[in-house]
Amino acid sequence: MPCRGRARSGSGRGASVVNLFLIDGSGPFFGGYRRRRINWSKIPFDNLEDNGELDTARLRRIEEEFAALARTAAALGFNGVTLDDLAHLAPCPRYGRDLNARIARYREAFGRIFSIAADAGLGVYLTTDAVFEPAGRPGFMNPLTSRGLPFLARACGEILACFPQVRGVILRVGECDSRDVRGDFRSRLAVKTPRTLRRYIRTLLPAFERHRRTLIVRTWTVGAYALGDLIWNRNTFDRVFRGLDSKRLVLSMKYGETDFFRYLPLNKLFFRSDHRKLIELQTRREYEGFGEFPAFTGWDYEQYLRQLGGARNVVGAWIWCQTGGWSVFRRRTFLDRSAVWTEIDTRVAVRLWRHGETVEEAVQAVAAAMGCGKPDRLLALLRLSDEVVKQLLYIEDLARRKIFFRRVRVPPLLSVFWDQVLVNHSMRKLLRCLVTDPEESISQGYTALGKIRAMHRLAAELGLPARDIAFQYDTFHILALAREYYLGPYRPDLPKRLRSLKRAYIRKYPVRYAVNLDFSRFAIPRSRLRFLLSLFLREQRGYRLVDRLLMIRYLSLISPILLLTRHRGTRALLNSQAMGIHTVLK
């Protein structure tokens, strides 16, 4: 396979990774994507093709948009961009002629994109899952045979040799492709133990050391198999990484012990081991509106930065301004004029982490750069947005609790997931078991709703899209009333009012949250539900005896918890999105 690409000044082969600031580069690849609900977690390669051939006109538009994104990112202080994926660039003799021919065309197309990144001053970091294989051929790549790990090692070495713009590869092991991924390749969750991951890293590292590039290993996991607690369990972390010392190895870690949520303490594993580490941050918040309304993270990220002052070898940040989640929302950061809220968040985040500014200093600089003449008013709006998200999207009483189920930390946001709002009797019973001060939570929700009115006035004054704040108000009005239904005394008028609000919401907004209402009775008494929750959930990181002997080993005992998903909307969400609930429970 011919090699293409040229090295750029400032990114020599001997350069080490210091102060690495990555931005995700997937936005241009979603332009014109016609699926109603988009999986933002991976480039939709099927969108690049037309009847099995690469669509040259579409690729040309992607190159133009990517060039604009790369220039903007470099001007903001980023020096690397992440792109999916290694699978579409790595030929294999066993694939067959047609697939290898398509890979050759992908290499040519992505070679041009790599050069665009290099011309802007950005190194390219390719993502890959540990095991990928041709679609429809499960088991083709056994992870520890000649069809798996050795092939991946050879593929990494060959791509690093052919594309000098590729400064590293990012390895994902704790998650795989979702059920809705289409195209030539599917990935599989096949690295199941710390021992296997350790073997992966040992096998892959020589290619990166030889080419003086970087292997970035993500510690993100979703709870499946023995490796499922790598993101938070120090023992699993040590079993994988202890003694794996290489200047070419970097660990990439989300800021908390679960996904990109609020109310999470900084992951303590940042302070464990001398390995160089990146922190993963998200500014287009997949659980907080996808940039449809402001969900400012500046003060949270500033706090994490302060806490990391005592950490060893944190060498930079990977800021996700486009990637992550499933939604009908389509705003693309730095490509659409409508993506202003995510752009503000991203600009502030990179100034915090690259330049060491305070939030106030960063907002003032961003306001000047974006032509906003009243930075104090913008700061007030962002402060309110932070408070509203924390007080009304989340139920603070619940979100501050540390709760674990099997190998995962339970998300602090339960009734809203991606673009879905779940309002049903089972959620009511669950939250009434978990929330300790329901009256205060209801009051806090309605107080936060009033703050959105103040945000609307500030947005209009600043010339920012006040219609986005109106959409947030109408969405959060449903959330406030739903909270009253969840936590207050039952009143027959509440379901009626929620149905009425939903009908008005649907008429007003063609693109919106899906509000799933189901008020049919959930038969399990609350006393029995409390007992089941005490059995299945724990408020400590360490495993209890019941977890070791029963919860992790025997999946059949989980069926009582799954009864909570009897309502159709909830059940469909858990089974159809991401990898499906059954994969996570392995």
FENWOWO-V974703 format. One record per pair of residues at least 24 apart in sequence whose ideal C-beta (glycine too) atoms are under 8 Angstrom apart, sorted by the first residue. I is the first residue (numbers start at 1). J is the second residue. Records with the same first field share a line. If there is no record, write none. Layout:
BEGIN
I->J ; J
END
This chain:
BEGIN
1->91 ; 104 ; 107 ; 158 ; 162
2->162
3->161 ; 162 ; 163
4->107 ; 108 ; 111 ; 162 ; 163
5->111 ; 114 ; 115 ; 118 ; 162 ; 163 ; 164 ; 165 ; 166
6->115 ; 118 ; 164 ; 165
7->118 ; 164 ; 165
8->118 ; 119 ; 121 ; 164 ; 165
10->121
11->118 ; 123 ; 165 ; 167
13->164 ; 211 ; 212 ; 213
14->212
15->212
16->247
17->168 ; 214 ; 250 ; 276 ; 315 ; 316
18->315 ; 316
19->79 ; 315 ; 316 ; 354
20->79 ; 80 ; 250 ; 278 ; 315 ; 316
21->77 ; 78 ; 79 ; 80 ; 316 ; 317 ; 318 ; 319 ; 350 ; 353 ; 354
22->78 ; 80 ; 81 ; 82 ; 125 ; 278 ; 316 ; 317 ; 318 ; 319
23->73 ; 78 ; 80 ; 81 ; 82 ; 318 ; 319 ; 321 ; 346
24->81 ; 82 ; 318 ; 319 ; 320 ; 321 ; 322 ; 323
25->66 ; 69 ; 70 ; 73 ; 81 ; 82 ; 83 ; 117
26->82 ; 83 ; 84 ; 322 ; 323
27->65 ; 69 ; 321 ; 322 ; 332 ; 333 ; 334 ; 335
28->61 ; 62 ; 63 ; 65 ; 66 ; 69 ; 332 ; 335
29->62
30->322 ; 330 ; 332
31->61 ; 62 ; 65 ; 332 ; 335
32->58 ; 61
33->330
36->328
37->326 ; 327 ; 328 ; 419
38->326 ; 327 ; 328 ; 330
39->178 ; 180 ; 181 ; 326
40->286 ; 290 ; 322 ; 323 ; 324 ; 325 ; 326 ; 327
41->178 ; 323 ; 324 ; 325 ; 326
42->84 ; 85 ; 177 ; 181
43->83 ; 84 ; 85
44->182 ; 183
45->84 ; 88 ; 182 ; 183 ; 184 ; 185
46->182 ; 183
48->109
49->183
52->98 ; 102
53->105
54->102 ; 105 ; 106 ; 109
59->109
62->113
63->112 ; 113 ; 116
65->335
66->113 ; 116 ; 117
67->116 ; 120
68->334 ; 335
69->334 ; 335
70->116 ; 117 ; 119 ; 120 ; 122
71->120
72->334
73->120 ; 122 ; 334
74->120 ; 121 ; 122
76->346 ; 347 ; 350
77->350 ; 351 ; 354 ; 355
78->122 ; 319 ; 350
79->121 ; 122 ; 123
80->122 ; 123 ; 124 ; 125 ; 167 ; 168
81->117 ; 122 ; 123 ; 124 ; 125
82->124 ; 125 ; 126 ; 127 ; 170 ; 318
83->110 ; 113 ; 124 ; 125 ; 126 ; 127
84->126 ; 127
85->126 ; 127 ; 128 ; 129 ; 132 ; 185
86->126 ; 127 ; 128 ; 132 ; 155 ; 156 ; 159 ; 169
87->128 ; 129 ; 132 ; 184 ; 185 ; 187
88->184 ; 185
89->126 ; 159
90->151 ; 155 ; 158 ; 159
92->151 ; 155
94->140 ; 147
95->134
99->134 ; 184
102->184
107->162
111->163
114->163 ; 165 ; 166
115->165
117->165
118->165
123->165 ; 166 ; 167 ; 168
124->163 ; 165 ; 166 ; 167
125->166 ; 167 ; 168 ; 169 ; 170 ; 214 ; 216
126->159 ; 166 ; 168 ; 169 ; 170
127->169 ; 170 ; 172
128->152 ; 169 ; 170 ; 171 ; 172
129->171 ; 172 ; 173 ; 175 ; 176 ; 177 ; 187 ; 188
130->171 ; 172 ; 173 ; 187 ; 190 ; 191 ; 197 ; 200
131->176 ; 187 ; 188 ; 189 ; 190 ; 191
132->185 ; 186 ; 187 ; 188
133->185 ; 186 ; 187 ; 188
134->184 ; 185 ; 186
135->182 ; 183 ; 184 ; 185 ; 186
138->186 ; 188
141->188
142->190
143->190 ; 191 ; 196 ; 200
144->196 ; 199
148->190
149->199 ; 200 ; 203 ; 204
150->203
152->200 ; 204
153->203 ; 204 ; 206 ; 207
156->204 ; 207 ; 208 ; 215
157->207 ; 210 ; 211
160->207 ; 208 ; 211 ; 213
161->211
166->213
167->213 ; 214
168->208 ; 213 ; 214 ; 215 ; 216 ; 250
169->208 ; 213 ; 214 ; 215 ; 216
170->216 ; 218 ; 252
171->200 ; 204 ; 215 ; 216 ; 217 ; 218
172->218 ; 220
173->197 ; 200 ; 217 ; 218 ; 221 ; 227 ; 230
174->218 ; 219 ; 220 ; 221 ; 222 ; 224 ; 227 ; 228 ; 230 ; 231
175->220 ; 221 ; 222 ; 578 ; 579
176->579 ; 583
177->579
178->326 ; 577 ; 578 ; 579
179->576 ; 577 ; 578 ; 579 ; 580
180->326 ; 576
189->224 ; 225 ; 579 ; 583
191->227
192->224 ; 225 ; 226 ; 227
193->225 ; 226 ; 227
194->226 ; 227 ; 230 ; 236 ; 239 ; 240
195->239
196->227
197->227 ; 230 ; 240
198->239 ; 240 ; 241 ; 244
201->240 ; 241 ; 244 ; 249
202->244
205->244 ; 246 ; 248 ; 249
208->246 ; 248 ; 249
209->246 ; 247 ; 248
212->248
213->248
214->248 ; 249 ; 250
215->246 ; 248 ; 249 ; 250
216->250 ; 251 ; 252 ; 278
217->249 ; 250 ; 251 ; 252
218->251 ; 252 ; 253 ; 280
219->251 ; 252 ; 253 ; 254 ; 269
220->252 ; 253 ; 254 ; 280
221->407
222->408 ; 578 ; 579 ; 583 ; 584
223->406 ; 407 ; 408 ; 584 ; 585
224->407 ; 579 ; 583 ; 584 ; 585 ; 586
225->586
228->406 ; 407 ; 408
229->407 ; 408
231->257 ; 258 ; 267 ; 269
232->257 ; 258 ; 267 ; 269 ; 409 ; 541
233->407 ; 541
234->268 ; 269 ; 272
237->269 ; 272 ; 273
238->272 ; 273
241->273 ; 275
242->273
244->275
245->274 ; 275
249->275 ; 276
250->275 ; 276 ; 277 ; 278 ; 315
251->275 ; 276 ; 277 ; 278
252->277 ; 278 ; 280 ; 318
253->277 ; 278 ; 279 ; 280
254->279 ; 280
255->279 ; 280 ; 281 ; 301 ; 304
256->409
257->409 ; 541
258->408 ; 409 ; 410 ; 411
259->287 ; 411
260->285 ; 286 ; 287 ; 320 ; 324
261->287 ; 399 ; 411 ; 412 ; 413
262->288 ; 300 ; 389 ; 390 ; 394 ; 399 ; 412 ; 413
263->390 ; 394 ; 396 ; 399 ; 400 ; 412
264->412
266->304 ; 307 ; 308
270->308 ; 311 ; 314
271->310 ; 311 ; 312
273->312
274->312 ; 313
275->313
276->313 ; 314 ; 315
277->311 ; 313 ; 314 ; 315
278->314 ; 315 ; 316 ; 317 ; 318
279->304 ; 308 ; 314 ; 316 ; 317 ; 318 ; 353
280->317 ; 318 ; 320
281->317 ; 318 ; 319 ; 320 ; 349 ; 353
282->319 ; 320 ; 321 ; 323 ; 324
283->319 ; 320 ; 321 ; 333 ; 342 ; 345 ; 346 ; 349
284->320 ; 321 ; 322 ; 323 ; 324 ; 331 ; 333 ; 339 ; 342 ; 345 ; 346
285->345
286->324 ; 325 ; 327 ; 418
287->325 ; 411 ; 413 ; 416 ; 417 ; 418
288->389 ; 393
289->329 ; 472 ; 475
290->325 ; 327 ; 329 ; 331 ; 419
291->329 ; 331 ; 333 ; 339 ; 341 ; 342
292->329 ; 331 ; 341 ; 468 ; 471 ; 472
293->341 ; 385 ; 468 ; 469 ; 471 ; 472 ; 475
294->341 ; 344 ; 345 ; 381 ; 382 ; 385 ; 455 ; 468 ; 469 ; 472
295->341 ; 345 ; 385 ; 389 ; 393
296->341 ; 344 ; 345 ; 348 ; 382 ; 383 ; 385 ; 386 ; 389
297->345 ; 349 ; 386
298->345 ; 348 ; 349 ; 352 ; 359 ; 362 ; 363 ; 382 ; 386
299->359 ; 386
300->386
301->349 ; 352 ; 353
302->352 ; 358 ; 359
305->352 ; 353
316->353
317->349 ; 350 ; 353 ; 354
319->346 ; 349 ; 350 ; 353
321->345 ; 346
325->418
326->418 ; 419 ; 577 ; 578
327->418 ; 419
328->419 ; 511 ; 512 ; 514
329->419 ; 511
330->511
338->465
340->370 ; 464 ; 465
341->468
343->370
344->370 ; 378 ; 382
372->462 ; 463 ; 464
374->461 ; 462
377->458 ; 461 ; 462
378->458 ; 462
380->458
381->455 ; 458 ; 459 ; 462 ; 464
384->451 ; 452 ; 454 ; 455 ; 458
385->455
387->448 ; 451
388->448 ; 451 ; 452 ; 455 ; 472 ; 476
391->444 ; 445 ; 447 ; 448
392->444 ; 445 ; 448 ; 449 ; 476 ; 479 ; 480 ; 483
393->476 ; 479
395->431 ; 435 ; 441 ; 445 ; 483
396->441 ; 444
397->435 ; 436 ; 437 ; 440 ; 441
398->431 ; 434 ; 435
401->434 ; 539
402->539 ; 540 ; 541
403->434 ; 537 ; 538 ; 539
404->537 ; 538 ; 539 ; 540 ; 541
405->536 ; 537 ; 538 ; 561
406->547 ; 551 ; 552 ; 558 ; 585
407->552
408->584
410->537
415->479 ; 482 ; 486
416->479 ; 513
417->573
418->577
419->513 ; 514
420->513 ; 514 ; 516 ; 569 ; 573
421->475 ; 478 ; 479 ; 482 ; 513 ; 514 ; 515 ; 516
422->516 ; 567 ; 569 ; 570 ; 573
423->482 ; 485 ; 486 ; 498 ; 515 ; 516 ; 517 ; 518
424->516 ; 517 ; 518 ; 519 ; 520 ; 522 ; 567 ; 569 ; 570
425->518 ; 519 ; 520 ; 521 ; 522 ; 567
426->522 ; 563 ; 564 ; 565 ; 566 ; 567 ; 570
427->486 ; 570
428->485 ; 486 ; 522
429->522 ; 524 ; 526 ; 529
430->529 ; 533 ; 564
431->486 ; 487
432->486 ; 487 ; 526
433->526 ; 529 ; 530 ; 533
434->533
435->486 ; 487
438->487 ; 488
439->487 ; 488
441->483 ; 487
442->483 ; 484 ; 487 ; 488
445->479 ; 480 ; 483 ; 484
446->480
448->476 ; 480
449->473 ; 476 ; 477 ; 480
452->476
471->509 ; 512
474->504 ; 505 ; 508 ; 509
475->505 ; 512 ; 513
477->501
478->502 ; 505 ; 513 ; 515
495->519
514->569
516->567 ; 569 ; 570 ; 573
518->567 ; 568 ; 569
520->567
522->564 ; 566 ; 567
524->563
532->560 ; 561
536->560 ; 561
555->585 ; 586
558->585
END
